[in-house]
Amino acid sequence: MSSPSKNIESVLVESRVFPPDARASTGARIAGMAAYEALCKEAEQDPDGFWTRQARDNMVWTKPFTRTLDESNAPFYKWFDDGELNASANCLDKHIGTPVEHKTAIIFEADDGAVTEITYKDLLARVAQFANALKAQGIQKGDRVIVYMPMTIEGVIAMQACARIGATHSVVFGGFSAKALQERIIDAGAVAVITSNFQMRGGKELPLKAIVDDGIALGGCESIKTVFVHERTLSDWKRVEGRDITFAEALEGQGIDCPPEPVGAEHPLFILYTSGSTGKPKGVQHSTGGYLLWAKLTMDWTFDLRPEDVFWCTADIGWITGHTYVAYGPLAAGATQVVFEGIPTFPNAGRFWQMIEKHKVSIFYTAPTAIRSLIKAAESDEKVHPKNWDLSSLRILGSVGEPINPEAWMWYHRNIGHEKCPIVDTFWQTETGGHVITPLPGATPLVPGSCTLPLPGIAAAIVDETGKDLPNGAGGMLVIKRPWPSMIRTIWNDPERFKKSYFPEEMGGTIYLAGDGAVRSADRGYFRITGRIDDVLNVSGHRLGTMEIESALVAKTDLVAEAAVVGRPDDVSGEAVCAFVVLKRGRPTDAEARQIANELRAWVAKEIGPIAKPKDIRFGDNLPKTRSGKIMRRLLRSIAKGEAITQDTSTLENPAILEQLGQAY
Ligand code: WTA
């Protein structure tokens, strides 16, 4: 890899441009910039007509809609709201009687390399049968169901089966703790949990069902009547009589026909919890009609999906990327997709490349953090370098979740795409439901590190605090000025927080504030995301609120008096969590500090999940505060980065503690 100084330079003046080559643009749905611009123009001049056409052409409605966008109660926008449809029918039933019926829907590769394939027809039968099993346990339209499952065909079936009966799922990532699970169960008022006994990751068997038990035992989860347990492994697990039921038991005697329940287009398909800058995670609520339309459309637009493609999105179903580009989008678009249970470094760091060769993957969609860690691995061990595998099946590459630095982009382009595959650097968020700013593989000239231009119908702009547009070249806040079909509908149980978080009054109350900083290039007007402008960290593409981690630390009441958390740049994970801690017992000795730091990491893993564990912990007699008692976070960020302190520290109440904070554990 090149030196850090070169990285910085290339971020600042990125002048390389990669126009789409003929392979990508020939036959593309949106071929060339003129076609893209024509779509944008149409969406801008006649949004109603544009979205009506898209929703009719791309979706099956059991009751056609007559209203496209209802803005009467902005920012609670409604789309296609008098129409009815079912999401599962739009992913599965729709293909029956077409050539897709007998096509492979999912190629599942287990952690140990075992492969299982399932066709659309068989997937429909299994979803319908599991939907019947849900109904047999009394689960009804409108109920909330927690899904806490590994990457498996059953995970996708669980989500699709909920959708089929009109139950709203809330998937909780399998790496989250019992406490995090309990909080989500309570907030969602869930009636059931669907889980697995264990999950297999990197050759290890990790408990899931036992964590569900622990979460429920924390209290307040009386709404849970049933826990469905998929027996992923042969290992024993503890059954709670009268509440737990295995998949096999639940499916017994259930037929494979289950008519999809029609729901209104605005019916909540799912709630997905994500971190915000304050307080507890927010339950981002998505609709059925608008969300699914976007999942399908972006498969066609961003990935230019063709019938013979093998699509592989490596994201877990516990994140939004795994919702839109594993559980819904590929199925709605009739794709063959790879679902992978394991991790990129097991049995070695060549796993992704080996799987691309084995399954002839043509569209590969992953996160910059994975790319960066695989670059590192390939550079230290020739045997896992991608050159050892045949990657010629690849046609399009994608990146998601965090900014991709130009050096990682170039490596991806050369070593994985062999300079032939466009890279779609897709910018979006849990709240946007699907891609909003992204290159189109058959149209957009690419600039490394830039997510380029908004999709048709997305009125993205960069503004100052008052909502005023800023010129190209000036950094500001990213906003989307007009509603779009797959946008967040509300925060579950907290409409006021929804308005406050995303539609600030100072900007008029109807403009969506993304929470990211961005800048447009002077020449092309291309967007480059500069990172979150709030207290949200992005660690390996996972969103974490600094406040959440602070609350977890101070909840260790026997040890911690006060804590502050900031992020610092990290070569592989993008950002790393850095905690500043004041202990009740005073500043520890060196040996004590090491031990306490590990204890605190284990504690945070238990409170939130291993992904939230602070990488660095620093101890002081106090935190650097102004005389009025405000923690000087900017200063903490400098310390975390190991920078020389250049800020004015004259307002600091106790300058001596800066020295104490110099050592990280
Ligand atoms: C960041 C993940 C730069 C951004 C889909 C956003 C990105 C947050 C990109 C959302 C990208 C996502 N370039 N930054 N291509 N994609 N982000 O909700 O900070 O888990 O606000 O959704 O990830 O994270 P979330």
Residues whose N, C-alpha, C, O or C-beta is under 5 A from the ligand:
A	BS01	WTA	I320 S399 V400 G401 E402 P403 I404 D425 T426 F427 W428 Q429 T430 C451 A514 D516 I529 R532 G541 R543
